[in-house]
Amino acid sequence: MSKRELIEPNPGDKRYARRDDEGRFTEMVDVGKSSAQDQKRQAKSDAGKGQGDRGDRRH
């Protein structure tokens, strides 16, 4: 699984994106929405570096 990368297609519009093996975008989510959902939920699994949307993050 690829890591999420932070992209900014337009000024002020930051998004997390994942790419497939050929470099095409497979998943894209707004940073604000992603952060809000992370704060609302307590995940059961621990996520590795670059995989913050897949489980808990270490702080």
C-alpha positions in Angstrom: 0.0 0.0 0.0 1.3 3.4 -0.9 1.8 6.2 1.6 -0.4 9.2 1.6 1.1 12.3 0.2 0.0 15.9 0.9 -0.8 17.8 -2.3 -2.1 21.3 -2.9 -3.7 21.5 -6.3 -4.9 25.0 -5.7 -3.7 27.6 -3.2 -5.5 26.8 0.1 -6.8 23.5 -1.0 -4.7 20.8 0.7 -5.5 17.1 0.2 -4.1 13.7 1.1 -3.7 11.5 -1.9 -2.6 7.9 -2.6 -1.2 6.7 -5.9 -1.2 3.2 -7.5 1.9 1.5 -8.9 1.6 3.5 -12.1 1.5 6.8 -10.4 -2.3 7.5 -10.9 -4.4 8.8 -8.0 -6.5 6.1 -6.4 -7.8 7.9 -3.3 -8.0 11.6 -2.4 -9.5 13.3 0.7 -9.6 16.9 2.0 -7.2 17.5 4.9 -9.8 19.2 7.1 -12.3 16.4 6.7 -9.7 13.8 7.4 -8.5 15.5 10.5 -12.1 15.9 11.8 -12.9 12.2 11.3 -9.6 11.2 13.0 -10.6 13.2 16.1 -14.1 11.7 16.3 -13.1 8.0 16.2 -10.8 5.7 18.2 -9.3 3.2 15.9 -8.4 -0.3 17.1 -5.3 -0.8 15.1 -1.9 1.0 15.0 -0.9 2.6 11.7 2.6 2.9 10.3 4.3 6.0 9.0 2.3 7.7 6.2 -0.8 5.6 6.9 -2.5 7.8 9.4 -6.0 7.2 8.0 -5.6 3.4 8.5 -5.6 3.4 12.3 -4.3 5.2 15.4 -1.3 7.5 15.1 1.4 7.7 17.7 1.7 11.1 19.4 
